[in-house]
Amino acid sequence: MSMNGGDITNLTNILIESCREASDLLGLELSRVEPKEEFACHAPVAAVVGICGEGLRATVTTVAPYSFMCETYPLELKKGADAALDVLDWTGEIANQIVGMVTNRLASTGVEAYASIPKVILTEHLSNVSLARGSLCELRFVAKAGCMGIWLDAVSGSGNEGGTKVESGGTSAAGALVIF
């Protein structure tokens, strides 16, 4: 079942609010810009987090150049392979914070949803990767370090004719999500 326009708008608003909150919390200083062309970046690293709950299945994907993740890493990077591991962990943490805030906002509207553990990949290791998207919601952010894309893909799995009822505007404190 596809989602109706109101569901899509509300999920988009929840994602935008969650990205702003996560950006502030993590010190990323991101500014939202409208996507005008295909997202292009060199040596991208991506994190994918699944969201599931009654009536909703979704993924949030964050993608940015590896250099962006290095420059935004909040501590001094280690040397060698340890630096790469830290950058991959940081990429997953950004996605985890965003999705945690999304699920908290969903909970405040009565939609109980759970997040998976972030899966992080260096997309240069994949063949035939296209960053052209047809997502439900595509957000683009810029910072001194470069550009970051955040994509939401979701479907309603409920038997309700109108899809999943999701209202934006809910708030919750960071850290209120219990991670399993």
C-alpha positions in Angstrom: 0.0 0.0 0.0 1.3 3.4 -0.8 1.3 6.4 1.5 -1.0 9.3 0.9 0.2 12.9 0.4 -0.4 13.9 4.1 1.7 10.9 5.3 4.5 11.8 3.0 4.4 15.5 4.1 4.3 14.6 7.8 7.2 12.1 7.5 9.2 14.6 5.5 8.6 17.2 8.2 9.6 14.7 10.9 12.8 13.9 9.0 13.7 17.6 8.5 13.1 18.4 12.2 15.2 15.3 13.2 18.1 16.3 10.9 18.1 19.8 12.4 18.1 18.5 15.9 20.8 15.9 15.2 22.9 18.5 13.4 22.8 20.8 16.5 23.4 18.0 18.9 26.4 16.7 17.0 27.9 20.1 16.1 27.6 19.5 12.3 26.5 23.1 11.4 24.5 21.8 8.4 22.4 24.1 6.2 19.6 22.6 4.1 19.6 23.3 0.4 17.1 22.2 -2.3 18.3 19.3 -4.5 18.7 20.7 -8.0 20.7 17.9 -9.6 21.8 14.4 -9.0 23.8 13.9 -5.8 27.4 13.5 -6.8 30.3 13.0 -4.4 33.7 11.4 -4.5 34.3 8.3 -2.4 31.0 8.3 -0.6 30.3 6.6 2.7 26.8 5.6 3.5 24.8 4.5 6.5 21.5 2.8 6.3 19.1 2.4 9.2 15.8 0.5 9.0 12.7 1.6 10.8 9.8 -0.7 11.4 6.6 -0.6 13.3 2.9 -1.5 12.9 1.9 0.0 9.5 5.3 1.4 8.6 8.5 0.1 7.0 11.2 2.6 6.2 14.9 3.2 5.7 16.9 6.4 6.3 20.2 6.6 4.3 22.9 9.2 5.0 25.5 9.6 2.3 28.5 12.0 2.2 32.1 12.0 0.9 34.5 10.2 3.1 36.4 13.5 3.4 33.2 15.1 4.8 33.0 12.5 7.6 36.7 12.9 8.4 36.4 16.7 8.7 33.3 16.6 10.8 34.6 13.8 13.2 34.4 15.4 16.6 37.8 14.1 17.9 41.3 14.0 16.6 41.4 11.1 14.2 43.7 8.2 14.9 46.3 7.1 12.3 46.0 4.4 9.6 43.2 1.9 9.6 41.9 3.0 13.1 41.0 6.4 11.5 38.9 4.7 8.9 37.1 2.7 11.6 36.4 5.8 13.5 35.0 7.5 10.4 32.7 4.6 9.7 31.5 4.6 13.3 30.9 8.4 13.1 28.9 7.9 9.9 26.7 5.3 11.7 26.3 7.5 14.7 25.0 10.4 12.7 22.5 8.2 11.0 21.6 6.6 14.4 21.0 10.0 16.0 18.7 11.1 13.1 16.7 7.9 13.2 16.5 7.9 17.0 14.9 11.4 16.8 12.6 10.3 14.0 11.3 7.3 16.0 10.9 9.5 19.1 8.8 12.0 17.0 6.8 9.1 15.6 6.2 7.8 19.1 4.9 11.2 20.2 2.2 10.9 17.5 1.2 7.4 18.6 3.2 5.5 15.9 5.4 2.9 17.7 8.5 2.3 15.6 11.9 0.6 16.2 15.2 1.3 14.6 17.8 -1.2 13.4 21.5 -1.0 14.0 23.2 1.3 11.4 24.8 -0.5 8.5 27.8 1.5 7.1 29.5 1.0 3.8 32.1 2.6 1.6 30.2 2.8 -1.6 33.4 2.8 -3.6 33.6 -0.9 -2.9 30.3 -1.5 -4.8 29.9 -1.7 -8.5 27.3 0.2 -10.5 26.4 2.6 -7.7 24.1 5.4 -8.8 23.3 8.2 -6.5 20.2 9.1 -8.5 17.3 8.7 -6.2 13.6 8.3 -6.4 13.0 8.4 -2.7 10.0 9.5 -0.8 12.1 12.3 0.6 15.5 13.5 -0.4 17.2 16.1 1.8 20.5 17.8 1.0 22.7 19.7 3.4 25.9 21.6 3.1 28.6 22.5 5.5 32.1 23.8 5.3 33.2 20.1 4.8 31.0 19.6 1.8 27.5 18.2 1.0 25.5 15.4 2.7 22.4 13.7 1.4 19.7 12.1 3.6 17.1 9.9 2.0 13.9 8.4 3.4 12.2 5.5 1.7 9.0 4.3 3.4 5.9 2.3 2.8 2.7 1.9 4.7 2.1 -1.7 5.7 -1.2 -1.1 7.5 -4.5 -2.3 6.2 -5.9 1.2 6.6 -7.1 2.8 3.5 -5.4 6.2 4.2 -2.0 4.8 5.2 -0.3 5.4 8.4 -1.3 8.4 10.5 1.8 10.4 11.3 1.7 14.0 12.7 4.7 16.3 12.8 5.5 18.6 15.6 6.3 16.2 18.4 9.5 16.7 20.4 11.5 14.6 22.8 14.9 15.0 24.5 18.0 13.5 22.9 18.9 10.3 24.6 15.3 9.3 25.3 15.5 6.4 22.9 16.4 3.0 24.4 18.9 1.2 22.0 18.6 -2.6 22.0 
